[in-house]
Amino acid sequence: MRQIYMDHSATTPVDPEVFNAMIPYYNDRFGNASSVHALGRQARQAVDQARSQVGELLGASGREIIFTSGGTEANNQAIISYLDNNPDKGKHLITSAIEHHAVLDTCLHLAKRGYELTVLPVTPDGLVEPDILREAMKPATALVSIMHANNEVGTIQPIKELAAIAHAGRAIFHTDAVQTVGKLPVDVKEMNVDMLSASSHKLHGPKGVGCLYVSQGIRVGNFLHGGGQERGLRSGTENVPGIVGFGKACQLAQINMPERQARLSEMGQRLQEGILSTIPHTRLTGHPVNRLPGSVSVCFEFVEGESILLMLDSYGIMASSGSACTSGSLDPSHVLLALGLPHEIAHGSLRLTLGKDNTEEDVDMVLEVLPGIIQNLRNMSPLYN
Ligand SMILES: *Cc1c(COP(=O)(O)O)cnc(C)c1O
């Protein structure tokens, strides 16, 4: 059976070009980037090149990039390291109700440690309203962390405006841009953010590697204690093949972005309109316009998201309901609840996220089978009849 993968917000396949770039660093170029000999220098050079490639995609200098084990670690490091190393900046932090758990749970951890935490509500479209942030700012606000685009419903935040409000209150601004880096133009200077997290496996790079951008002049301390790699900010022998792959993925994303962005946006639009126009009692979740290209998220009334996933899977179609991290639990996702959706409707959520390898035939296939799946499930539901 043909596999149709529409879960690119969970992870993406490694681009063959990325894989090929990585292979030598598992074989003859296996050196430790801290070694002084030829193999070490070769590895160091590869890491430096990747650092420039990542920096270039983000509009940052290589010196502002700290390689991490992924988006989760970058988010933890941004928030915890900044606050730990700037105790004079205040004890209040602000985030939003729809953040990824890597930000939300890090903030909750700090709240347990004595920080005051404000979790901002969002509009039914999933937007953090600038005025709401402005009102939440306090003299003691040290850090504001708001994601660029949401992984479940795709809403894109007005980051530049939000960062300006944080700066006006002398707080620094961090954004989790894991969903946008490689898909949309992300320029740290243009967005005026102080810290930004990215993850390689969301842009056709390998898993287990990512980065934190830290603007020059922002002081973060060491996050992992040890050998002092990454200018003392993140100890641990560099994942050289992973970093090389991440760099290559960033380079390819930059080259292909305009074409891919337009294509994903068009295919996503067709998929979304097809679903909404053929399946009754269906609503779009997330913002109708300001959303990630190729990200379709809807709720079907009277059905369970998990059942939809199983039925789609039997046709070889892979999607998700809420976020992959919360699938398997009975609670609807915190994101859908924060949009104000009632529990019973949030339970019927479906997320289809397209990627560069999806085709128009994939979209046709989903539009062909999904209405029947929903109808069959509804026919079995006592609530529907
Ligand atoms: C996937 C994701 C993360 C986590 O990144 P990992 O590299 O998988 O740890 C964080 N934030 C968002 C928005 C994500 O989509």
The ligand as an ORCA input file, in Angstrom:
! r2SCAN-3c Opt
* xyz 0 1
  C       8.957     19.495     17.810
  C       8.850     20.731     18.591
  C       9.679     20.965     19.707
  C      10.636     19.931     20.215
  O      11.786     19.807     19.419
  P      12.682     18.461     19.558
  O      13.850     18.720     18.685
  O      11.806     17.343     19.064
  O      13.037     18.331     20.988
  C       9.560     22.172     20.363
  N       8.689     23.103     19.964
  C       7.877     22.929     18.908
  C       6.941     24.017     18.509
  C       7.921     21.739     18.190
  O       7.110     21.562     17.157
*
